[in-house]
Structures are given as C-alpha cells and as structure tokens.
Amino acid sequence: MTEEIRKKMEDQGMDVKGALGRMMGNETLFVRIMKKFLDDKSYDKLKEALEAKDYDAAFEGAHALKGVAGNLGLNPLMEADIVVLEKLRHKETAGLEEDFKKVEELYVETCEILKEL
C-alpha cells in the first residue's frame, strides 16, 4: 500500500493502524482482505431490503455490514450504519431513508479508495 493511499484511508477516518494490528501487521493480508470487502454483499442486502421495505432483512444486512466495516476499521461507514441499524432494531422508520443516504455516500467513498489498493 502506498503512503498516498494510506493517507486517503486515514483522512477518510479509516482505522488503518487498528485493522493492520488485527492482521498482525501483515500488510499483504490487509490489502487482500480490504479488496475482498468490495465483493461483500452486506451493503447490497441492506439497500435492496430497504427499497423493498423488508425491515427484518434490512436489519440483517445492516448488522452484517457493521461487523465487516468494524473489523476492517472502516469506522465512518460503520458509525453511519449503526444509526440505521439501531433504527431498524427499534422498528423506527422515520428518517431512515436520509440516514441510509449517509451510509450509501460513505460506502461509495470507501469503495473508491479501496479500489486503489
């Protein structure tokens, strides 16, 4: 990983140091797993379920996305997703669409950075 990409990741709020630590400092593993995030279907499941107003499935997608994002140190994405997750947990739909837009924005931004790895 170049210093430029690492800086982009850190500037976006990603916890690169923490994620690397969970991977025992193995940068090759870090890059490989970060690239695998691009294939993770949690975000798609969340988005599709919200569009279908299937809030139970949306909860599952949001919960999975939170876990993956948290383990990888994608903190801004995880934090935005937690807002959606908690609303779904408590069966609150008011403002859910706006909250999801923040998740969507951060997901796209995160993926754009990870594609540079």
Secondary structure as GFF3:
##gff-version 3
##sequence-region A 1 117
A	DSSP	alpha_helix	3	12	.	.	.	ID=ss1
A	DSSP	alpha_helix	16	22	.	.	.	ID=ss2
A	DSSP	alpha_helix	27	37	.	.	.	ID=ss3
A	DSSP	alpha_helix	42	51	.	.	.	ID=ss4
A	DSSP	alpha_helix	55	71	.	.	.	ID=ss5
A	DSSP	alpha_helix	75	89	.	.	.	ID=ss6
A	DSSP	alpha_helix	96	114	.	.	.	ID=ss7
###
